[in-house]
Amino acid sequence: MQLPEAVRSRRMVRAYQPDRPVPQRVLTGLLDLAIRAPSAGFSQGWDFLVLTRAEDREVFWAATTDPGQPPDAWLAGLRTAPALVVCLSDPQRYFDRYAEPDKGWTDRDPDRWPVPYWDVDVGMAALILLLGAVDAGLAGCFFGVPAPHQPDLRAALDIPADRRIVGVVSLGHPAPDRRSPSLRRGRRPLPEVAHAGRFGVPWPGRG
């Protein structure tokens, strides 16, 4: 599959065939692609916690959902995913990397960073997972872990305190799934979001 086709085919899929696991070799291949994402200073401040066993996935869902609350259609669909990849960032790797002689930020001050590149880089790695899944004939979805549930998830899966939980990628073979109602908003046209030379000057598009 060519990259433009993978990009245009990708969508957030929220329902999977639970009886069709993702082979370990496929997951290994996707992770091998993800670690080729760009990272500031080649810091590579990411970790990927992969949950494929049913008992591990149940620990994840128990830690990230409210007990006693019946799952809505969105959550019920996601819970059918046979593989979950918890994407973590490691800010300290960036602070340490940029304190090295070729960078020289020895104070390790987080305020030097205009945006949290550790989270940005993990987000790019997650997108590679999603695109790689499309190329492998799979489906995926990126979703977040609500802040109130993050301490429980850390405790349940032994996630170190110095890691940030950026989000989760669900992977599997797609099942029939309703399209997100948000898609009715439509895609913003290119001249509206791409600017030529100065903000507010529309990019001419394809000409």
Wavefront OBJ file of the C-alpha trace (Angstrom):
o trace
v 0.000 0.000 0.000
v 1.294 3.458 -0.891
v 1.431 6.138 1.810
v -1.321 8.382 0.326
v -3.675 5.405 0.238
v -2.902 4.498 3.853
v -3.439 8.099 4.990
v -6.744 8.433 3.142
v -7.953 5.010 4.319
v -7.142 5.560 7.977
v -9.972 6.284 10.356
v -10.616 5.781 14.038
v -12.254 2.361 14.340
v -14.039 1.655 17.614
v -15.221 -1.948 17.127
v -13.173 -5.086 16.480
v -13.473 -8.826 15.990
v -12.479 -9.997 19.480
v -11.826 -13.592 18.408
v -9.155 -12.558 15.877
v -5.956 -11.682 17.760
v -3.201 -9.600 16.210
v -0.188 -11.893 15.657
v 2.858 -11.011 17.719
v 5.014 -10.700 14.593
v 2.615 -8.073 13.238
v 2.699 -6.132 16.500
v 6.491 -6.341 16.524
v 6.580 -4.967 12.989
v 4.285 -2.071 13.907
v 6.322 -1.209 16.995
v 9.507 -1.360 14.923
v 7.968 1.248 12.624
v 6.816 3.399 15.562
v 10.306 3.710 17.030
v 11.395 5.268 13.745
v 9.300 8.341 14.484
v 11.238 11.609 14.727
v 12.279 12.786 18.179
v 13.938 15.986 19.348
v 17.680 15.450 19.706
v 17.044 11.784 18.869
v 16.031 11.523 22.520
v 13.536 8.718 21.796
v 11.701 9.367 25.031
v 8.948 6.839 24.542
v 7.752 3.533 25.920
v 4.986 1.314 24.561
v 3.134 -0.939 26.984
v 1.478 -3.645 24.875
v -1.532 -5.503 26.273
v -2.574 -8.597 24.337
v -3.594 -11.036 27.069
v -7.271 -10.852 27.989
v -6.463 -10.549 31.686
v -4.116 -7.607 31.086
v -6.665 -5.804 28.952
v -9.289 -6.345 31.632
v -6.938 -4.791 34.196
v -6.618 -1.791 31.877
v -10.365 -1.364 31.455
v -11.051 -1.877 35.153
v -8.552 0.851 36.012
v -9.770 3.365 33.428
v -13.558 3.104 33.701
v -16.065 3.824 36.436
v -17.235 0.692 38.276
v -20.930 0.021 38.100
v -21.408 2.183 35.022
v -22.651 0.220 32.001
v -20.373 0.866 29.004
v -21.800 3.023 26.251
v -21.562 1.926 22.614
v -18.209 3.679 22.167
v -16.617 1.981 25.156
v -18.228 -1.391 24.464
v -16.754 -1.322 20.984
v -13.265 -0.372 22.106
v -13.284 -3.140 24.691
v -13.400 -5.682 21.854
v -9.896 -4.693 20.698
v -7.528 -7.672 21.029
v -4.492 -5.408 21.442
v -3.931 -2.170 23.319
v -0.738 -0.118 23.171
v -0.350 2.362 26.018
v 1.900 5.154 24.698
v 4.115 6.769 27.337
v 6.529 9.690 27.192
v 9.674 10.195 29.259
v 10.468 13.920 29.704
v 13.668 13.227 31.649
v 15.320 11.673 28.598
v 14.881 15.029 26.850
v 16.218 17.033 29.781
v 19.252 14.753 30.008
v 19.830 14.688 26.244
v 19.737 18.486 25.974
v 22.157 18.820 28.887
v 24.807 17.041 26.791
v 27.676 19.143 25.367
v 26.220 19.521 21.849
v 23.047 21.083 23.303
v 24.259 22.643 26.554
v 21.021 23.146 28.493
v 22.633 21.959 31.690
v 19.956 23.495 33.911
v 17.438 20.935 32.563
v 14.754 23.600 32.823
v 11.402 22.422 31.371
v 10.529 26.067 30.647
v 13.114 26.085 27.865
v 10.756 23.926 25.836
v 8.089 25.896 23.930
v 5.912 22.783 23.764
v 6.279 19.347 25.434
v 8.191 17.655 22.637
v 8.212 14.385 24.583
v 4.442 14.176 24.125
v 4.586 15.447 20.535
v 7.112 12.773 19.577
v 5.043 10.008 21.162
v 2.017 11.313 19.270
v 3.940 10.983 16.001
v 4.932 7.445 16.934
v 1.286 6.656 17.655
v 0.292 7.933 14.212
v 2.871 5.619 12.645
v 1.234 2.751 14.549
v -2.146 3.742 13.114
v -0.857 4.050 9.552
v 1.103 0.827 9.857
v -2.055 -0.906 11.035
v -3.882 0.184 7.879
v -1.016 -1.116 5.750
v -1.205 -4.448 7.620
v -4.941 -4.782 6.970
v -5.851 -3.876 10.540
v -7.800 -1.061 12.153
v -6.903 1.197 15.036
v -8.030 4.027 17.249
v -6.136 6.536 19.394
v -7.851 7.516 22.622
v -6.933 9.114 25.909
v -7.008 8.012 29.528
v -9.057 10.408 31.690
v -6.892 12.223 34.211
v -8.823 10.938 37.277
v -8.131 7.338 36.191
v -4.435 7.731 35.465
v -3.236 7.048 39.032
v -5.204 3.782 39.071
v -3.762 2.771 35.706
v -0.231 3.527 36.882
v -0.718 1.346 39.929
v -2.400 -1.461 37.996
v 0.270 -1.718 35.280
v 3.368 -0.617 37.254
v 3.852 2.502 35.116
v 6.687 4.597 36.624
v 5.795 7.974 38.072
v 8.179 9.764 35.686
v 6.305 8.568 32.588
v 3.417 10.532 31.091
v 0.426 8.626 29.737
v -0.060 10.262 26.345
v -2.768 7.940 25.035
v -3.661 4.446 23.911
v -3.805 2.807 20.484
v -6.313 -0.005 20.079
v -5.570 -2.493 17.296
v -7.427 -5.352 15.701
v -9.457 -6.579 12.766
v -12.373 -4.193 12.201
v -15.967 -5.139 12.943
v -19.063 -3.305 11.672
v -18.911 0.108 13.267
v -21.064 3.201 12.999
v -19.367 6.257 11.613
v -18.593 8.938 14.145
v -21.305 11.604 14.193
v -18.509 14.171 14.404
v -17.729 13.470 10.747
v -20.837 15.435 9.829
v -18.771 18.514 10.564
v -16.901 17.865 7.340
v -13.214 18.249 6.617
v -11.916 21.799 6.632
v -10.798 22.724 3.110
v -7.093 23.104 2.451
v -7.192 26.844 1.607
v -8.827 27.460 4.987
v -6.100 25.814 7.044
v -2.970 26.249 4.890
v -1.547 29.767 4.638
v 0.828 31.129 2.012
v 3.569 33.421 3.249
v 1.430 35.187 5.849
v -1.300 33.932 8.136
v -4.649 34.522 6.523
v -3.405 34.280 2.931
v -4.989 31.058 1.630
v -2.770 28.417 0.132
v -3.815 28.114 -3.527
v -4.390 24.374 -3.305
v -3.943 22.069 -6.256
v -4.243 24.815 -8.859
l 1 2 3 4 5 6 7 8 9 10 11 12 13 14 15 16 17 18 19 20 21 22 23 24 25 26 27 28 29 30 31 32 33 34 35 36 37 38 39 40 41 42 43 44 45 46 47 48 49 50 51 52 53 54 55 56 57 58 59 60 61 62 63 64 65 66 67 68 69 70 71 72 73 74 75 76 77 78 79 80 81 82 83 84 85 86 87 88 89 90 91 92 93 94 95 96 97 98 99 100 101 102 103 104 105 106 107 108 109 110 111 112 113 114 115 116 117 118 119 120 121 122 123 124 125 126 127 128 129 130 131 132 133 134 135 136 137 138 139 140 141 142 143 144 145 146 147 148 149 150 151 152 153 154 155 156 157 158 159 160 161 162 163 164 165 166 167 168 169 170 171 172 173 174 175 176 177 178 179 180 181 182 183 184 185 186 187 188 189 190 191 192 193 194 195 196 197 198 199 200 201 202 203 204 205 206 207
